[in-house]
Amino acid sequence: MALGGCVPEQGEGSFDDQTIDVGVDDAQAVELGGGRGADTMTGTWLLAHEQSNCVQIPGVPDPDEALSVTFEIVHFEQVGNRLYEDRDLCSLNLFPLLSFDTEFTPAAAQTTNPILIEDSFISNYDVGGSYASGVEVQQWGVMLDDPLADEFPTEADDPRVFDADDDGNPGVTFVVAQSCEMYVAQRGAIRYRGLLERPNQIVGESSTIINQLIVGSSSPICAIPRTITPNDAHGRFTLSRIDGEGGSVNLDANGDGEILCDEIIAIQDQLWDYREPDASLCGG
């Protein structure tokens, strides 16, 4: 996922905007993967994706790494070796870019849902088996007839740009350093590939495409253009079963038989081995 970078007053990085209190014990230890494994992918899984992008901003000598971690609930149906996926993007956690904090609300993150993918496959369900996803296309604040093939808008008044998060501003809204709003239309295309490294868990890498257009801002300084280049060599993901089947962890915190995004968001700090952005990975 891409994120914006402006140069207003400096803020400190935080995930507070992504935290929803649903009464989950903060001390709960969450271990993803393991168990005895099952004989099918059918069920509920958690996709955790760390994406690296290199962002070049005019006036800044070197590019910086824009790092984000997303969490998606994935419902699989396996038919032979084919996988049907129904995904919900739960949260997008943005690290500071050039030391400036950027916030993206859960409501905005979920404007892309549901995400349906029909052309994924699994070679086999034993450890060492390989997984390849179909292309996941996320449209934020833009509606394209052919989400992958259509030319992306180049002007803010393009009729395909709309107020996706219903906040009165075009596109979706990013808040930078708690002082500047940036309104963005964005298309992201992602394909995942990985291996079953242990029962109930796939680990691998992704290929990404990003198009972004700033369609407005609350201050001219937050409309500074930037060049975003995916840095796939430094991205990673895990895909882990979370429904209790095959000895996996069960993240149904309230026991209602359904795992929802608020249950994931409430414990997301325990679901990923986070790292800090590193400008040297972008040549900075």
Secondary structure, DSSP 8 states (H G I E B T S, - for coil): -------SS------GGG-------TT-----S-SS--S---EEEEEEEEEEEEEE-TT-SS-EEEEEEEEEEEEEEEETTEEEEEEEEEEEEE--BTTB-EE--HHHHGGG--EEEEEEEES-SSTT-EEE---EEEEESB--SSTTTS----STT-TTB-BTT-SSSSBEEEEETTTEEEEEEEEEEEEEEEEEEETTEEEEEEEEEEEEEEEEESSGGGG---EEEE-GGG-EEEEEE-BSGGG--B--TT-SS---HHHHHTTGGGSS------GGGGT-
